[in-house]
Amino acid sequence: RAEELRGSSRSSSSTLVDNGLRPESIGLPDPDIARTPLPLQQPTMAPHTPSHRPRKKRTGNASSSNGTTTLDATSKMERPSFPLAAFFWPAKSHPSSWVLLPAILMTTFLFRWTVSMWPYSGYAKPPMHGDFEAQRHWMELTVNLPTTHWYFHNLEWWGLDYPPLTAYHSWILGQLGSWLDPNWFALYLSRGLDDDGLKVFMRASVVLSEYVVYVPAAVLCVRQLARLHNINTWESSIALCAILMQPATILIDHGHFQYNTVMLGFMLATVASMLAGKPMWSCFFFVATLGFKQMGLFYAPAVAAYLAGICISPRLNVLRFLGIAVVTVASFAILFLPLIAGTAFDVYRGVALPTDAKTPPLMSILPWNITESRWYYPYLVQLMQAIHRIFPFARGLFEDKVANIWCAVHSSGVYKLNRYDSTFLSRAALGLTLASIAPPCFLLFVKPRKEALPYVLSATAWGFFLCSYQVHEKNVLLPLLPMTLLLAMQDGMNSANRAWIGYAIVVGCWTMFPLLVRDGLRIPYFVLTGLWAWLMGLPPFGTSTLSTPAEEGGLSLVSKAIHLATYLGMVGWHIVEATLPPPEDKPDLWVVANVCLGCAGFGLCYLWCLWKTLATSGVLYDVGIWKKNNAVGEKKNQ
């Protein structure tokens, strides 16, 4: 029956065609089409458009080297470029952050606790007992004195001269320590105490503070850099270990004794927030950085330049600018809120200021006259006194012997600066500091690229360290932090970049040697600095950074000569310092030599960071100085 119907249809179609008509013209189906089986149609759906950009995923296995591996010319197989990469080599094929991260944290903890067993600043050295006593005393006074007395208490015995977040941190630790042993922080009776239990508590408080703030921030920051540069888990784990093993920070916080890693941890959280595209959180964390130690101002111009730059590039974003401004103001309000609340409580109780308290000098520069009858007078006095303590311009241009321009010029006898008053010197320092930080900050403002951020932070911090007012040797930790972060970036561990980063860290530790010797930390200095240099393949314990040809990403001949001369100078200085006493009429001769060579080395680090900022920002491409097709030549110019 079906065959008859098909035959009838073909016959009808033939008749119509013979009469000049097509079947489809009168509504009948075309028999040729009818004979062709139609494909089965699938229902179609509109493509799904995600509401947000998917997060860039990292690969676990290392398929391309970030400078951690080299190709053996004989066997044509990969091998680790430096000893630290060799330690991680067994995990290269199957890296897991769940295994690597705990191993890194436990290893770095052991090094920190080992250093903490050595003496500290001021150990058995009356009358002032050093920084250990300063930190302990701040816990003593915040626990026992009213809030209104914190910034007015005796400045002659380690008066509190850090921002409020340090005071709150001291109060928390003091409360915990008083619960364990009230004698540790008994008012006026515990000065110079060096009880064994107290030493264990204080050392443990540094480790606890670091692992609560600094270590998580470092992990997050390295992961953000790994996502930005598409770096695998194995290589980012090596970079994280190198960052946490950085000897300068360990020697100062766990040897000399301070809590710098809390401030540095907040700064790492600031950088991580910027890299993650969360500018509001970066404002909050940077206010915390400034609120813990005022030395965080070393980073302030770079942070401000980046945040301002993303408000105008690639287009004007007024809402973002307003959000940044509101969050910053609110963060400062939160920072000072406990101090204001404590002042209000003391006013309510009728607690008077100390009898020897003087009106803060900053009160005299206010444009209106304020009497004690005003309800806001106690709160304004507390704010002005805190600011006066935090920024002590009367202390001098520099403290002790620090490897910056001012100390090098003055101590070497090239030009004596004590002929000028402090006002002129502070203005000169301000002018030179602005001149040094303006170029990198301007580049970041014009081209707010995440890739350039660590370089600008490094260059800005170096500019402050070399040129600013009231600098001491421990401030070198600030430029070393962003420089160490460079290890976690694209090509951060290739021979040239590793050489410059390691150069800055080794020279930084070396310039702190006179301070560490006074604290009895000579052996930890040699062990930690030498171990880190060996792990990273740096002179004088490794030669990989000097043996790599420039054509393969190594240093140029000029840079190799500079590095080699500096390392030989440091080794020679140690030999002379250990064997020959200085002349009687020049007792600081070896220290002055340390200052001058260190200042020259830091100046080179600043110039290198400035050059890398230029190369990373893309300005050289825009002005035609550097052709994009010749960008590979950057490795030859390290």
C-alpha positions in Angstrom: 0.0 0.0 0.0 2.9 2.4 0.8 4.5 1.6 -2.6 1.2 2.4 -4.4 0.9 5.8 -2.5 4.5 6.7 -3.4 3.9 5.8 -7.0 0.7 7.9 -7.1 2.6 10.8 -5.6 5.4 10.5 -8.2 2.8 10.3 -11.0 1.0 13.4 -9.8 4.2 15.3 -9.5 5.2 14.4 -13.0 1.9 15.5 -14.4 2.2 18.9 -12.6 5.7 19.4 -13.9 4.6 18.6 -17.4 2.0 21.3 -17.1 4.7 23.9 -16.0 3.9 23.7 -12.3 6.1 22.7 -9.4 4.5 20.7 -6.6 5.7 23.1 -3.9 4.0 26.1 -5.7 0.6 24.7 -4.9 1.3 23.4 -1.4 2.4 19.8 -2.2 5.7 18.5 -0.8 8.6 18.1 -3.2 9.0 14.4 -3.8 12.8 14.7 -3.9 12.8 16.2 -0.5 10.3 13.7 0.7 12.6 10.8 -0.3 15.5 12.3 1.8 15.3 11.4 5.4 15.4 14.4 7.7 18.1 14.5 10.4 16.8 14.3 13.9 16.7 17.8 15.3 17.9 18.4 18.9 16.5 21.2 21.0 18.9 24.2 21.2 19.5 26.4 24.2 21.0 29.8 24.5 24.7 29.7 25.7 25.1 30.3 29.4 26.9 33.6 30.2 28.6 33.5 33.6 27.9 36.4 35.9 31.6 36.6 36.9 35.0 35.8 35.4 36.0 32.3 36.4 39.0 32.0 38.6 42.2 31.1 36.9 43.2 27.5 38.0 46.7 26.5 38.6 48.1 23.2 37.4 49.6 21.0 40.0 52.4 19.5 37.9 55.3 21.7 36.7 55.2 21.8 33.0 57.2 24.9 32.5 60.1 26.2 34.6 59.8 29.5 36.5 63.6 29.4 37.0 63.5 26.4 39.4 64.7 23.9 36.8 67.4 23.8 34.1 67.9 21.4 31.2 70.9 19.2 31.5 73.0 19.5 28.3 74.1 15.9 28.4 71.1 13.9 29.5 68.5 16.4 28.1 66.6 16.1 31.3 65.4 18.6 33.8 67.3 19.1 37.0 66.8 21.6 39.9 68.5 25.0 39.5 69.4 25.5 43.2 69.4 23.4 46.4 66.0 24.5 47.7 64.4 23.3 44.5 66.3 20.0 44.9 64.7 19.6 48.4 61.3 19.9 46.8 62.2 17.7 43.8 60.5 14.5 45.1 57.2 16.3 45.2 57.5 17.7 41.6 55.5 15.0 39.9 52.6 14.9 42.3 52.6 18.2 44.3 49.9 18.7 46.9 49.4 21.8 48.9 47.9 19.6 51.7 51.3 17.9 52.1 53.7 20.7 51.1 52.2 23.5 53.2 52.2 21.7 56.6 55.8 20.6 55.9 56.9 24.2 55.1 55.2 25.6 58.2 56.7 23.0 60.5 60.2 23.4 59.1 60.1 27.2 59.3 58.7 27.0 62.8 61.7 24.9 64.0 64.1 27.5 62.6 62.2 30.3 64.4 62.1 28.5 67.7 65.8 27.5 67.5 66.8 31.2 67.0 64.6 32.2 69.9 66.8 30.1 72.2 69.7 32.5 71.8 70.0 35.9 73.7 67.9 38.9 72.9 68.3 42.6 72.8 69.3 43.9 76.2 69.7 40.5 77.9 71.5 41.1 81.2 72.4 44.6 80.1 71.1 47.1 82.6 69.9 49.8 83.0 67.6 49.8 79.9 67.7 46.1 78.9 66.9 46.7 75.2 63.9 46.0 73.0 62.8 42.9 74.9 62.2 45.1 78.0 60.5 47.7 75.8 57.9 45.2 74.5 57.4 43.7 78.0 57.1 47.2 79.6 54.3 48.1 77.1 52.4 45.1 78.2 53.0 46.2 81.8 51.7 49.7 81.4 48.7 48.8 79.1 47.5 46.2 81.6 48.0 48.3 84.8 47.4 52.0 83.8 44.3 53.8 82.6 44.0 54.3 78.9 44.5 58.0 79.2 48.0 57.4 80.7 49.3 55.1 78.0 50.8 57.8 75.8 51.7 60.1 78.7 53.6 57.6 80.7 57.4 58.1 81.4 59.2 58.4 78.1 62.5 57.9 79.8 61.7 54.2 80.4 60.5 52.9 77.1 57.5 55.1 76.7 54.9 53.8 74.3 55.7 55.4 70.9 53.9 53.2 68.5 50.3 53.5 67.1 47.2 52.2 68.9 47.2 48.7 67.4 50.5 48.0 69.0 49.0 49.1 72.3 46.0 46.8 71.9 48.3 44.0 70.9 50.4 44.6 74.1 47.3 44.7 76.2 46.0 41.4 74.9 49.4 39.7 75.5 49.8 41.4 78.9 46.4 40.1 80.0 47.3 36.6 78.9 50.7 36.8 80.6 49.2 38.2 83.8 46.8 35.3 84.0 49.8 32.9 83.7 52.0 34.8 86.2 51.1 38.2 87.7 54.7 38.9 88.6 55.7 39.2 84.9 53.9 42.5 84.4 53.7 43.9 88.0 53.7 47.7 87.7 57.2 49.1 88.4 58.3 45.9 90.1 58.9 43.9 86.9 61.4 46.2 85.2 64.3 44.3 83.7 62.8 40.9 84.6 64.4 38.0 82.8 62.6 35.1 84.4 62.8 31.9 82.3 59.1 31.5 82.2 58.7 35.1 81.0 61.3 34.5 78.3 59.4 31.5 77.0 56.1 33.4 77.1 57.5 36.4 75.2 59.2 34.2 72.6 56.1 32.2 72.1 54.0 35.3 71.7 56.2 36.4 68.8 55.7 33.0 67.1 51.9 33.0 67.8 51.5 36.5 66.5 53.4 35.6 63.4 51.5 32.5 62.7 48.2 34.3 63.2 48.9 37.3 60.9 52.1 37.0 58.9 52.0 33.3 57.8 48.4 33.2 56.5 48.9 36.5 54.7 52.1 35.2 53.1 50.3 32.0 51.9 47.4 34.0 50.4 49.7 36.5 48.8 51.8 33.8 47.1 48.7 32.1 45.9 47.4 35.3 44.4 50.7 35.8 42.6 50.6 32.2 41.4 47.1 32.8 39.9 48.2 36.1 38.3 51.3 34.5 36.6 49.9 31.0 36.2 52.6 29.4 38.3 52.1 25.8 39.4 51.8 24.5 43.0 55.3 23.0 43.1 57.0 26.3 42.2 54.8 28.5 44.3 55.6 26.2 47.3 59.3 26.7 46.8 58.8 30.5 46.7 56.7 30.4 49.9 59.4 28.4 51.7 62.0 30.9 50.6 59.9 33.8 51.8 59.2 32.3 55.2 62.9 31.3 55.6 64.1 34.8 54.8 66.8 35.3 57.4 66.6 39.0 58.1 63.0 38.8 59.5 63.8 35.7 61.6 66.9 37.3 63.1 65.2 40.5 64.1 61.9 39.2 65.4 63.0 35.9 66.9 66.5 36.8 67.8 66.7 40.5 68.6 63.1 40.5 69.6 60.3 42.5 68.0 56.9 42.0 66.5 57.6 43.3 63.0 55.9 40.3 61.3 52.5 41.6 62.5 53.0 44.8 60.5 54.5 42.9 57.6 51.7 40.4 57.7 49.1 43.2 57.4 51.0 44.5 54.5 51.0 41.1 52.8 47.3 41.0 53.3 47.1 44.5 51.6 49.0 43.2 48.6 47.0 40.0 48.4 43.7 42.1 48.4 45.0 44.3 45.6 46.0 41.3 43.5 42.6 39.7 44.1 40.8 42.9 42.9 39.5 43.8 46.4 40.6 47.5 46.9 38.3 48.0 49.9 39.9 45.2 51.8 43.3 46.5 50.8 42.4 49.8 52.4 41.3 48.1 55.6 44.5 46.0 55.9 46.8 48.9 55.1 45.3 51.0 57.8 46.0 48.1 60.1 49.6 48.2 58.8 49.9 51.8 59.7 48.0 51.2 63.0 50.6 48.7 64.2 53.8 50.5 63.2 54.2 53.9 61.6 57.1 52.5 59.5 54.3 51.2 57.2 54.4 54.7 55.7 57.3 53.4 53.7 54.6 51.7 51.5 52.0 54.4 51.6 52.9 56.3 48.4 52.9 53.1 46.3 49.6 51.9 47.9 48.0 55.4 47.3 49.3 55.5 43.7 47.8 52.1 42.8 44.5 52.7 44.5 44.2 56.1 42.8 45.3 54.6 39.5 42.6 52.0 39.4 40.0 54.7 40.0 40.9 56.5 36.7 42.2 53.6 34.6 40.9 52.2 32.2 38.1 54.6 32.9 37.0 57.0 35.6 35.3 55.1 38.4 33.8 57.6 40.9 32.0 55.0 43.0 35.3 53.1 43.5 37.0 56.2 44.6 34.2 57.1 47.1 34.3 53.5 48.4 38.0 53.6 49.0 37.7 57.0 50.8 34.9 55.8 53.0 36.5 52.5 53.9 39.8 54.3 54.7 38.2 56.8 57.0 36.0 54.2 58.7 39.1 52.0 59.2 41.0 54.8 61.0 37.9 55.4 63.1 37.8 51.8 64.1 41.6 51.9 64.8 41.2 54.8 67.3 37.8 53.7 68.7 39.2 51.7 71.7 41.5 54.5 72.6 38.6 57.0 72.5 36.3 54.6 74.4 38.9 54.1 77.1 39.3 57.9 77.4 35.5 58.2 77.7 35.5 55.6 80.5 38.4 57.4 82.3 36.5 60.8 82.0 33.4 59.1 83.4 35.5 57.8 86.4 37.2 61.1 86.9 40.7 59.8 86.2 43.1 62.7 85.7 46.2 62.8 83.5 49.6 62.2 85.2 50.8 65.1 87.2 53.9 65.5 85.0 51.8 65.4 81.8 52.4 68.3 79.5 50.1 69.7 76.8 51.0 68.0 73.5 53.0 70.4 71.2 50.6 69.7 68.3 47.8 71.4 70.3 49.5 74.8 69.7 49.3 74.5 65.9 45.5 74.1 65.9 43.8 77.1 64.3 41.5 77.7 67.3 42.0 78.0 71.0 40.6 75.0 73.0 40.1 75.2 76.7 39.8 72.3 79.2 36.2 73.2 79.7 35.3 71.8 76.2 33.7 68.4 76.3 35.9 67.1 73.5 39.2 68.4 75.1 40.3 65.1 76.7 39.7 63.2 73.4 41.6 65.7 71.3 44.5 65.7 73.8 44.8 61.9 73.6 44.9 62.0 69.8 47.4 64.8 69.7 49.7 63.1 72.2 49.5 59.8 70.4 50.5 61.5 67.1 53.3 63.4 68.9 54.7 60.1 70.3 54.4 58.2 67.0 56.3 60.9 65.0 59.2 62.0 67.1 61.0 64.5 64.8 63.2 65.7 67.7 65.2 62.4 67.8 67.5 63.2 64.9 68.2 62.3 61.3 69.1 58.7 61.9 69.7 56.3 64.8 73.0 54.5 65.5 74.8 53.4 62.3 72.4 52.7 59.5 73.3 52.0 55.9 71.5 55.0 54.3 72.7 58.1 52.5 72.6 60.4 55.5 74.6 58.2 57.8 77.1 57.2 55.1 77.8 60.8 54.2 78.1 61.9 57.8 79.9 58.9 59.3 82.4 58.6 56.5 83.5 62.2 57.0 82.6 63.2 53.4 80.4 65.9 54.9 79.4 66.5 58.5 75.6 67.1 58.9 75.6 68.2 62.5 76.3 71.7 61.5 72.6 72.0 60.4 69.6 72.1 62.7 67.0 69.4 62.7 64.4 71.5 60.9 66.7 71.9 57.8 67.7 68.3 57.8 64.1 67.1 58.1 63.2 69.2 55.1 66.2 68.0 53.1 65.3 64.4 53.9 61.7 65.0 52.9 62.8 66.5 49.5 65.2 63.7 48.7 62.7 61.1 49.7 60.0 62.6 47.5 62.5 62.8 44.6 63.4 59.1 45.0 59.8 57.7 45.3 58.1 60.0 42.7 59.2 58.1 39.6 58.0 54.6 40.5 54.8 55.9 42.1 54.0 58.0 39.1 54.5 55.0 36.8 52.1 52.9 39.0 49.6 55.7 39.0 49.6 56.0 35.2 49.8 52.3 34.6 48.2 50.5 37.6 49.3 47.0 36.7 49.3 44.2 39.3 52.5 42.9 37.8 54.4 46.1 38.6 53.0 46.5 42.2 55.8 44.5 44.1 58.5 46.3 42.1 57.0 49.7 43.0 56.6 48.8 46.7 60.2 47.7 46.7 61.5 50.9 45.0 59.4 53.1 47.2 60.5 51.4 50.4 64.2 51.6 49.3 63.7 55.3 48.6 62.4 55.8 52.2 65.1 53.7 53.8 67.9 55.5 51.9 66.7 59.1 52.1 64.1 59.6 54.8 64.2 60.9 58.4 64.7 58.9 61.6 65.7 55.6 60.0 67.3 52.7 61.9 68.9 49.5 60.7 65.9 47.3 61.4 63.9 49.3 58.8 65.6 47.4 56.1 63.0 44.7 56.7 60.4 46.9 54.9 62.1 46.9 51.4 63.2 43.3 51.8 59.5 42.1 52.1 58.3 43.1 48.6 61.7 42.1 47.1 61.3 38.6 48.6 57.8 38.4 47.1 59.3 38.7 43.7 60.4 35.1 44.0 56.7 34.1 43.6 56.3 36.0 40.3 56.9 35.2 36.7 60.5 34.2 36.3 61.1 35.2 39.9 63.5 32.4 40.5 65.5 32.5 37.3 69.1 33.2 37.7 69.1 37.0 37.3 66.1 37.8 39.4 67.2 35.3 42.1 70.6 36.9 42.1 69.3 40.4 42.7 66.7 39.4 45.3 69.3 37.3 47.2 71.8 40.1 46.9 69.5 42.5 48.7 68.7 40.1 51.5 72.3 39.0 52.1 73.5 42.6 52.1 70.5 43.6 54.4 71.5 40.9 56.9 75.1 41.9 56.7 74.3 45.6 57.5 72.5 44.4 60.7 75.5 42.4 61.8 76.9 45.0 64.3 73.4 45.1 66.0 73.2 41.3 66.1 76.6 41.0 67.6 75.7 43.3 70.4 72.7 40.9 71.1 74.9 37.8 71.1 73.5 36.5 67.8 76.7 36.1 65.8 76.2 32.3 65.3 72.5 32.5 64.3 73.5 35.2 61.8 76.1 33.1 60.1 74.0 29.9 60.2 70.7 31.4 58.9 72.2 33.8 56.3 74.6 31.2 55.0 71.9 28.5 54.9 69.5 30.7 53.0 72.2 31.8 50.6 73.2 28.2 49.9 69.6 27.1 49.5 69.1 29.8 46.9 72.4 29.1 45.1 74.0 32.5 46.1 77.6 33.4 46.7 79.7 32.6 48.6 78.1 29.2 49.1 76.7 28.7 45.6 77.7 29.9 42.1 74.6 29.1 40.0 73.6 32.8 39.8 77.1 33.8 38.7 77.7 30.9 36.3 74.6 31.2 34.2 75.3 33.0 30.9 73.4 36.2 30.2 71.9 34.6 27.0 70.2 32.0 29.2 68.6 34.5 31.6 71.7 35.2 33.8 73.3 38.4 35.0 75.2 40.6 32.6 79.0 40.8 33.0 78.7 44.2 34.7 76.1 42.9 37.2 78.2 39.8 37.9 81.3 41.9 38.6 79.3 44.2 41.0 77.8 41.2 42.9 81.1 39.4 43.1 82.9 42.5 44.3 80.2 43.1 47.0 80.3 39.5 48.2 84.1 39.5 48.4 83.9 42.9 50.2 81.5 41.4 52.8 83.6 38.3 53.4 86.8 40.4 53.7 85.0 42.7 56.1 84.1 39.8 58.3 87.7 38.5 58.3 89.1 42.0 59.2 86.4 42.6 61.9 87.1 39.3 63.6 90.9 39.5 63.5 92.0 43.2 63.6 90.8 45.7 66.2 90.0 49.2 64.9 92.4 52.0 65.5 92.0 53.6 68.9 91.2 57.0 67.4 88.6 55.5 65.1 86.7 52.9 67.1 83.8 52.8 64.6 86.0 52.3 61.5 84.7 48.8 60.7 81.1 49.8 61.3 81.4 52.9 59.1 82.9 50.6 56.3 79.8 48.4 56.8 77.5 51.4 56.4 79.2 52.7 53.3 79.3 49.4 51.4 75.8 48.6 52.5 74.5 52.0 51.4 76.0 51.5 47.9 74.5 48.0 47.7 71.1 49.2 48.7 71.3 52.0 46.1 71.9 49.4 43.4 68.9 47.5 44.6 66.8 50.7 44.3 68.0 51.3 40.8 67.3 47.7 39.8 63.7 47.9 41.2 63.2 51.2 39.3 64.4 49.6 36.1 62.1 46.6 36.6 59.2 48.9 37.3 59.9 50.6 33.9 60.1 47.3 32.1 57.0 45.9 33.8 54.7 48.9 33.6 54.8 49.0 29.8 55.9 52.6 29.5 59.0 51.7 27.5 56.7 50.0 25.0 54.4 53.0 24.7 57.2 55.5 24.1 59.0 53.3 21.6 62.2 52.8 23.6 61.6 49.1 23.8 60.1 47.1 20.9 57.7 44.4 21.9 59.3 41.9 19.6 62.6 42.5 21.5 61.1 42.0 24.9 63.0 38.7 25.3 66.1 40.8 25.4 65.2 41.9 28.9 66.9 38.8 30.3 70.1 39.9 28.7 70.1 43.2 30.4 69.6 42.1 34.0 
